[in-house]
Structure formats: structure tokens, C-alpha cells
């Protein structure tokens, strides 16, 4: 009530009381009866005046209350939060529209019972555990507590879960009794979903959707601790995709990414997901798997299933691509009692599985740790080998069986390491491939072999061909043809005196890419040889598409062809195929005179092996070349 209105009311009351007092006084002193009439009239007028003032005050106050209520209603309805006022039993006495929409009570009349409005949803803690009745924010406020920034999850069967943020205070009367609650509830679903998305991105691989290294490590530590507490075994598998780099480099990163996603799906299908096992992507084509509460036999079954599943052809760009995987397995607690040791030992076992032929699995053994350390040291030494002149070439003659004379040599790489002594090519060449050093080494081999052949010609020897093996990584180089052409130009060796050898697997991995590159070599006049024929795809439909000049029979068929009829049949068939395609056929691994006679009878063109000569230095090749001029019987 305003001060001005209060003054009017006070003056009216004073006037009434004053008139009544004057009337009584005059009547007592003078006995003036006539004045009574006058004062009665004035008294009645005063009463009406007071009534008028009171009515005007009440009306004005009602307007003020109405304006205040409207003002508060506008504020509540425009708040970006739900507001609810309840009594001491949780029955709703007032809500704004936002809260009514949140809890689907728009058409209910006040008071709304707690059972009616709360039954629409089930409430959960933010970690997903069910929220008991006494744990709800409202229950805590009605118990006399203030709540601040409590996050929880509301779910019903008809809509998506809602993340809510609650703040509330109890309503308390003068006696200290809780008479109700005021709650403010914000819908934070968008914010929480954004947070969950960011969290998922932080702990999952963006390409495959698998857990990443960080999440795997976090869970691995927890699972190891649990396994240790429960006295259980668990296993860690480390694996990568054999041949992935070749696919990625030849078909492009888009196809490589697609292959990784498909491989991730296949790996996930091989294990028990959820709380049991986990598949994660380490990076590149490397994956890691944790098998919880597993037995040795179960782990072997999973490993075999993975090998079979990954080996099934992938369809990339309408083409069938076949890859394999190599798996290393470590076991808790036998191979390590912490995450880092188990992962390291699984990696060591994986490298061992590659060494024994890939497309395989291998359990960690203590000796492998020493082998792995040795490999690391060897890889470090191999990187320095070219600069330190530790690598050298030897040459094995190729003999024309009809003329019984040398017509070419194959350049073979050797490594005499000051740290490891003479290292077998079967050991250091796969290591060079794996580490990528093979590209630098391969260029050195090409250059050295080509220049050596030119030196022999410059010394007056009859021109012969020199064969150089290309590695898988070399063959993938986009500028390989240009590099070979430059070396030939610098050495001034005619391209027809160079033969490049590649394996079936290399050629078949990306047929179109291989044919295109082989055509470029052929256009330069360089000879092309398909090595180890019979051990890879051996597809006749593809073989006729390759612009090759020469087919080499793998020594595994030559070795026992005299005593093994199947090997003999295979050798005959390969020679026949080569002849039908007008290809020169070369037999590798010829060691006996019987081998020579059999091959000669089958009209095999050339042969190489210890029967003629082991791989020898360039100086000894000169002696063989000299003898070849005068001796057409047996060279060496």
C-alpha cells in the first residue's frame, strides 16, 4: 500500500473519532440537542468516506497483486528451466510450462499427486545405476536438504533418455517444519551428448570406431587387476595385416581405409564383446585384442578363427584382395604381470610368427625376448650397412642347356656385418623389407649390378644378361621405372642386358598396376622374369596378361623331381606352359647331372644351381666367362 493511500485512511478514521468526541462533549456541557442531528449527519458522511477509501485501497491492492503475479508468471514461463513447487508429500502445487512439458503433465489439474507425475519416468544416476526413491533430488529436498547441480538420467519407454540437472530448496515454516519444495530442473541432454561424443572421440579410433590405444590400456590395467584378484588367466593378442602396405600404396588410401574398417569388423566378430573381450586399433594396420577369463585352448581357437576370417577375400573397388595376418600372444601371469610387459611380449611373439611364414600365430616364449632384442640391434646395423660398405654382391651363372654356356648371371645380395658376421639373406632381407630399408638397399643393388655388367662388357667379354630381384616395396615405388632408366643411362648398359625379377605374389597383388609398370619396363627394352613360379597364385589366365620374357621354376620342384613323380609332372607342365607362351624357362636349384639331363630332355632353356656354380664374386665370373668361350661342355 502506498504512503498516500495510508494517509487518506488514517485521516478518515481520525475525523470519525473527532466528530464523535465533539458531539459527546457539547451534549454534556451545554446540553445542545440540536447539535446532535448535525453531528449524526456528519458522522454518517464520515463512515461512507471511510468505506470509500477502504474500497479504493482494496481494489488498488488487488490490482498490484495481479500485476505482480502476472510479472512473476512471465518470468517463470520464459525461464529456460523447469520450475516446480510441491507440498511436503511431493504433490505438485505449481509448475511452469517447461516442467509440465518435460514430465508430460500439461493437462493435469493442481494439486498433481507425486505418484501421477513421477510414474512417467525411471531415474538413473549419471553412471547408469538405478536411482532409488530416497536418492532422487526431490526426496532429498523434502528431507530438508538443499541440492545443487545434481545430474541424473530420466528414461521412459516412449522417448530418448533425458539428462537433467536439478537444484532445489525446501520450504520451511516458522516452526522449522518442511512444508514443500521448490525445484529448478534443466534439460542438459544436448550438453551431455556433446560431452559423450567428445569422450568417445578421445577414446575411440575415428576410422574403425574401435577403442583406441588409450582406452585399451586403461581397460587392460583394470582387467589385469581383476584377473589377479580372482586368480584367473587372460591373454593379449598383437596382430597386423600382412601385405596391407602394398594394398594401401597400390589401390590408394581410400581403399586402404575401407580394408581396415572391414578388418576391424571381422576381428570384432571373432571375440566376445562387452565386459569380456576387447578389440582395439593401435594405429596403421596394427590391432590388439584382450581375452578376459580365457583358457589356453579357447585362445588358440580364437587365433585360428581370426586367421581364417582375415584370409577370406576382401572386395575392394570390385576386386578380390587376399591378405593374411600374423598374431603374437602373451599370457597373464606367465608372460607378464603388468600391461606394458604383456603388450611388449605379444609384439615379440607377433614378429616371430612373421618370421616363420606369416598367416600364423605364435605364443610368447622367454627366448623370443632375446631374439627380438637381437632383431632391433640388427635392424640398426643394417641401416648403416650400405654407407659402411658391408653389403656386397655375388653372382650365380645362368647356363643355356642347349649351348652349354653362360648366358647370364643373377645378382645376389650378401651382408658381412662386423657385429653379426655373415648374415643369411633369409634373415636380413625380410628385416629390411619390414623396416623399409630395402628401398635404399634395392637401389644400391640395381646400380651396382648394372655397372658391373657394363664393366665385363668393357673388358671384352661377350654381352650377357644380369638378373636383379625387385623387392615388394621397390615395385610399389611410383618412380621405379625412371630410376632404373637413369641408372642404365649413367652406366651406358643396353636395357636388353638387364632382367628384372619379381615374384608371382608381387605381380598379382594389384594386377592393373603391375601390368602397367611391366609394360613401361618392356617399352625400354628391359627383360622381365617371373620368379618362383608355382609357389604363388599360378593363374594361367593372369600369366598370359603379363608382358614377361622369362619364367623361373622354383627350386622346391627341381630338388626332388627325379624321385617324386608329382614334382616331375609339375616341372613338365611349367615348361610346357612357358613354351606355349613363348617364354624362356629357367630352372633354379639344379644340383645334379640327373637334374640337367631331365631338364634338357624336357627342352628347358636355362638352368642355374650348384651343379654349375655357387654364387661367386665378380672376379670369378670373369674366369667362367673366359672358360665359356672355349668350353661348351660343362661350365666350371
C-alpha positions, -999 to 999 in steps of 0.1 A, spaced: 0 0 0 13 35 -9 20 62 17 -5 85 1 -33 60 5 -24 53 40 -27 90 49 -62 91 35 -73 61 55 -57 75 88 -73 110 84 -107 94 77 -105 74 110 -93 104 129 -122 125 115 -148 100 127 -134 97 161 -130 135 164 -167 142 154 -179 116 179 -159 131 207 -171 167 200 -207 155 199 -204 139 233 -186 170 248 -212 196 236 -241 175 248 -226 171 282 -216 208 288 -244 227 271 -270 201 266 -273 212 230 -297 187 215 -298 205 181 -262 198 175 -269 161 178 -287 160 145 -259 179 128 -232 157 142 -251 125 133 -252 136 97 -215 144 97 -208 110 113 -227 91 86 -209 111 59 -175 102 76 -185 65 77 -192 64 39 -159 83 33 -140 56 53 -158 28 33 -150 45 0 -113 49 10 -111 13 21 -128 0 -11 -104 21 -32 -75 7 -12 -86 -29 -16 -92 -25 -53 -58 -9 -58 -41 -35 -38 -57 -63 -58 -45 -47 -90 -10 -46 -76 -12 -82 -66 -25 -92 -100 3 -72 -117 29 -88 -95 16 -123 -102 15 -117 -139 50 -104 -138 62 -135 -119 43 -158 -143 60 -141 -173 94 -147 -157 87 -183 -149 73 -191 -183 103 -176 -200 129 -194 -179 150 -220 -198 145 -244 -169 116 -263 -155 103 -249 -122 81 -269 -98 67 -262 -63 54 -291 -43 39 -297 -9 55 -318 18 43 -350 2 57 -342 -32 24 -333 -48 27 -305 -73 12 -272 -64 26 -252 -92 48 -258 -124 58 -237 -153 51 -248 -189 86 -261 -194 85 -285 -165 50 -296 -175 63 -305 -209 93 -323 -195 72 -345 -173 41 -347 -195 16 -332 -171 3 -303 -192 -34 -313 -189 -34 -322 -152 -51 -300 -125 -35 -289 -93 -26 -304 -70 -10 -333 -90 -1 -363 -69 35 -375 -67 25 -409 -80 8 -395 -110 36 -373 -123 67 -393 -112 55 -426 -127 62 -415 -162 100 -419 -158 126 -441 -143 155 -422 -128 192 -433 -130 224 -420 -117 247 -405 -143 268 -437 -143 237 -457 -153 228 -473 -120 192 -472 -109 182 -443 -86 163 -454 -55 133 -433 -44 151 -418 -14 180 -408 -37 160 -386 -60 167 -348 -58 131 -341 -47 133 -367 -19 165 -351 -7 149 -316 -6 117 -328 11 141 -343 37 153 -308 44 184 -307 23 194 -282 -3 206 -298 -35 228 -282 -61 238 -293 -96 227 -329 -93 230 -346 -127 208 -376 -134 192 -395 -162 154 -399 -168 142 -427 -191 108 -438 -204 97 -464 -229 84 -439 -255 113 -414 -259 150 -409 -258 167 -407 -224 170 -372 -210 199 -359 -190 187 -335 -163 204 -310 -138 185 -304 -106 187 -276 -80 163 -272 -51 155 -258 -16 129 -269 10 101 -246 20 102 -242 58 76 -226 81 82 -206 113 83 -238 134 111 -252 112 88 -278 96 93 -286 58 61 -277 41 72 -283 5 100 -279 -21 110 -256 -49 129 -273 -77 146 -259 -108 153 -286 -134 174 -280 -165 175 -304 -195 212 -308 -203 208 -336 -228 225 -317 -257 254 -308 -235 258 -343 -221 256 -359 -256 283 -334 -268 304 -344 -238 299 -381 -246 307 -375 -282 340 -358 -273 348 -385 -248 341 -412 -274 363 -394 -299 391 -392 -273 389 -430 -266 380 -445 -299 396 -447 -333 379 -423 -357 382 -447 -387 371 -480 -374 352 -470 -343 372 -494 -322 386 -485 -288 420 -468 -293 453 -474 -276 444 -452 -246 411 -468 -238 426 -503 -243 455 -496 -219 431 -482 -193 408 -512 -195 437 -536 -197 451 -524 -164 416 -529 -148 412 -563 -162 446 -575 -152 440 -563 -116 407 -581 -116 423 -613 -130 450 -611 -104 423 -607 -77 403 -637 -90 433 -658 -97 424 -661 -134 443 -662 -167 439 -637 -195 456 -632 -229 468 -603 -250 470 -607 -288 490 -584 -310 485 -586 -348 489 -567 -380 478 -573 -416 504 -589 -438 506 -571 -471 485 -541 -461 510 -515 -471 511 -529 -506 473 -526 -509 474 -491 -494 501 -479 -518 487 -495 -549 450 -491 -545 452 -458 -526 445 -447 -490 407 -447 -496 407 -484 -503 432 -490 -476 409 -473 -451 380 -494 -463 401 -525 -458 409 -515 -423 372 -509 -414 363 -543 -428 391 -560 -410 380 -543 -377 345 -557 -382 358 -592 -388 381 -591 -358 352 -579 -336 331 -608 -348 358 -633 -336 357 -623 -299 332 -618 -270 325 -581 -268 310 -563 -238 327 -569 -204 346 -599 -216 370 -592 -245 382 -560 -263 395 -553 -298 414 -521 -303 433 -504 -331 469 -495 -322 475 -475 -354 481 -482 -390 473 -518 -397 481 -529 -361 454 -542 -338 455 -555 -303 430 -579 -285 424 -587 -249 408 -620 -240 394 -620 -204 388 -651 -183 401 -672 -211 418 -706 -213 447 -716 -235 426 -738 -257 400 -710 -261 427 -686 -271 441 -709 -297 405 -713 -311 401 -675 -314 435 -672 -331 427 -698 -357 393 -681 -363 410 -648 -368 434 -662 -393 406 -679 -413 384 -648 -411 410 -623 -423 422 -646 -450 388 -646 -467 389 -623 -498 381 -586 -493 363 -569 -521 379 -535 -528 367 -515 -558 352 -546 -573 384 -566 -570 392 -595 -547 421 -588 -524 435 -616 -502 456 -607 -472 468 -625 -441 476 -617 -406 503 -626 -381 494 -629 -344 515 -629 -313 500 -639 -280 512 -633 -244 496 -648 -213 489 -634 -178 505 -640 -154 531 -663 -170 544 -638 -196 540 -606 -175 521 -592 -146 515 -557 -160 500 -543 -192 532 -530 -207 551 -563 -204 522 -583 -218 519 -560 -248 556 -560 -254 558 -598 -253 527 -601 -276 545 -579 -301 577 -600 -298 556 -632 -305 539 -615 -335 573 -608 -351 582 -644 -346 550 -655 -363 560 -634 -393 595 -650 -394 580 -685 -395 559 -677 -425 532 -652 -417 495 -661 -417 502 -678 -383 501 -673 -346 528 -677 -320 528 -677 -282 555 -658 -264 584 -677 -251 612 -662 -230 638 -669 -257 618 -647 -281 626 -617 -260 663 -622 -267 655 -628 -303 636 -595 -305 664 -575 -289 687 -591 -314 664 -581 -343 664 -544 -331 701 -543 -329 704 -560 -363 680 -535 -379 701 -507 -365 732 -521 -380 715 -528 -413 707 -492 -417 744 -484 -417 754 -513 -438 753 -495 -472 773 -465 -461 798 -487 -443 803 -509 -474 793 -540 -455 770 -552 -484 783 -568 -515 770 -588 -545 778 -623 -556 767 -637 -590 753 -671 -600 756 -681 -636 726 -690 -658 735 -717 -683 720 -723 -717 714 -760 -716 715 -764 -754 747 -745 -759 762 -755 -725 774 -719 -720 768 -690 -697 742 -666 -710 736 -646 -678 740 -642 -641 717 -635 -612 729 -608 -587 725 -620 -551 730 -598 -520 752 -606 -491 759 -589 -458 791 -593 -438 784 -574 -406 812 -565 -381 787 -571 -353 769 -603 -365 793 -618 -390 779 -633 -422 741 -628 -420 719 -650 -441 697 -632 -467 668 -652 -453 673 -632 -421 682 -597 -431 662 -593 -463 628 -598 -446 641 -574 -418 650 -549 -445 615 -552 -460 598 -548 -427 618 -517 -417 617 -501 -451 655 -501 -455 650 -524 -485 642 -495 -508 677 -479 -503 694 -512 -504 675 -522 -536 686 -491 -554 722 -498 -544 719 -534 -557 704 -522 -591 731 -497 -596 760 -520 -585 748 -549 -607 742 -528 -638 776 -511 -635 793 -545 -630 777 -559 -661 789 -529 -681 825 -535 -667 825 -570 -680 815 -558 -714 841 -531 -714 867 -558 -707 858 -575 -739 836 -603 -727 805 -613 -747 774 -595 -735 753 -614 -710 722 -605 -691 722 -597 -654 691 -605 -634 682 -584 -604 654 -592 -579 630 -565 -571 615 -563 -536 578 -558 -530 584 -522 -516 606 -513 -546 580 -525 -570 555 -501 -554 576 -471 -559 559 -448 -584 593 -436 -598 609 -470 -601 609 -471 -639 625 -436 -640 652 -446 -615 661 -478 -635 662 -458 -667 686 -432 -652 709 -459 -639 710 -476 -673 718 -442 -690 746 -434 -665 762 -468 -669 756 -470 -706 744 -505 -704 719 -515 -730 685 -523 -714 683 -557 -731 711 -569 -709 691 -563 -677 664 -586 -664 642 -576 -635 628 -605 -615 596 -602 -595 575 -629 -577 540 -640 -585 527 -626 -553 540 -591 -561 526 -592 -596 492 -605 -586 486 -581 -557 474 -553 -579 471 -567 -614 464 -535 -633 492 -516 -616 516 -544 -622 508 -548 -659 511 -510 -664 545 -509 -647 558 -540 -665 547 -525 -699 568 -495 -691 598 -516 -684 592 -536 -716 590 -505 -737 625 -496 -725 637 -530 -737 643 -544 -702 638 -581 -698 612 -593 -672 612 -626 -653 585 -641 -631 604 -658 -602 594 -688 -581 566 -698 -604 543 -725 -590 546 -713 -554 521 -684 -556 488 -678 -575 499 -697 -606 469 -684 -625 473 -691 -663 446 -665 -671 467 -638 -654 500 -652 -666 492 -646 -702 485 -609 -694 519 -602 -680 544 -588 -706 572 -610 -693 601 -627 -711 611 -654 -687 596 -679 -663 616 -694 -634 607 -728 -619 611 -727 -582 639 -750 -567 614 -767 -545 601 -786 -575 635 -792 -590 651 -807 -559 630 -839 -558 617 -842 -594 639 -873 -601 623 -893 -572 589 -876 -569 566 -881 -599 543 -852 -588 573 -827 -588 583 -841 -622 549 -836 -636 547 -801 -623 581 -792 -639 570 -807 -672 537 -787 -670 555 -754 -663 580 -760 -691 551 -767 -715 532 -736 -704 563 -714 -708 568 -728 -743 532 -722 -753 535 -686 -742 569 -682 -760 587 -676 -727 622 -686 -718 621 -711 -690 648 -712 -663 652 -739 -637 666 -729 -603 683 -752 -578 699 -776 -602 724 -797 -582 730 -830 -601 737 -843 -635 704 -861 -634 687 -828 -630 704 -814 -660 696 -844 -682 659 -844 -672 656 -807 -679 674 -810 -712 651 -838 -723 621 -816 -714 636 -787 -735 641 -764 -706 661 -734 -719 683 -724 -690 693 -736 -655 712 -723 -625 724 -740 -594 753 -755 -575 759 -781 -602 772 -753 -624 784 -728 -598 776 -715 -564 771 -677 -562 806 -662 -566 823 -627 -567 826 -608 -599 862 -618 -604 853 -655 -606 825 -647 -631 852 -634 -654 870 -667 -652 838 -685 -660 832 -662 -690 867 -670 -703 862 -707 -699 828 -704 -716 844 -692 -748 864 -724 -753 845 -750 -733 809 -758 -743 806 -789 -723 803 -780 -686 810 -746 -673 831 -748 -640 
